[in-house]
């Protein structure tokens, strides 16, 4: 899986050119945001499993 390593907010506003390189701190920030989204997805899956089990 290829992961986009920048936010569209970080692209150049003067044209449609996106940045090619990001700093180490920016990469860490993107990875932390990605991790938070995965954790939310896990929570949603766990809630769905709990809901399905309680419907039995």
N, C-alpha and C positions, 0 to 999 in steps of 0.2 A: 504494500500500500504506500503510495507516494503522498506525502503530506505537504500542504502548502505552508511555507514558512514565513508568511507575512500576512498582515491584514490589508484589505483593500484601502483602508484609511491611510496607510503608510505609503501609498503610491503618489507619484508626482501630481499635483493639482493643475499644473500648467498644460499638461497633455495627457494622453492615455498610456504613458509609459509607466510600467511598474518597476520597482526596485529589483535589482538582480541579487544583491547581497544584503544581509542583515547582520547586526552585531550579535555577539554571544549573548548579551543580556536580552536582546529582542527575541532571540531563539528560545531562551529559557522562558520568557514571558508567554510566547506562543504555545510552548509545550505545557506550561501550567494551565493555560486556558483550555487546551485540549484535554488535559487530565480532568479538569473540573467538569467538562461536558461528559466525559466517559463516566465519572462518578454519578452524575445526575441520571444518565442512561441506566446505570446499574440500579439505582434507587427506583426508577420507574419500572424496570423489569421485575424487581423484587415485589413491588406493590401489586403489579399485575398478577404475578404468581399467587400472592396471598389472596387476592380477590377471587381468582379462579378456584382456589382450594376452598374458600368459604362458601362458594355457590353450590357445592356438592350437596 
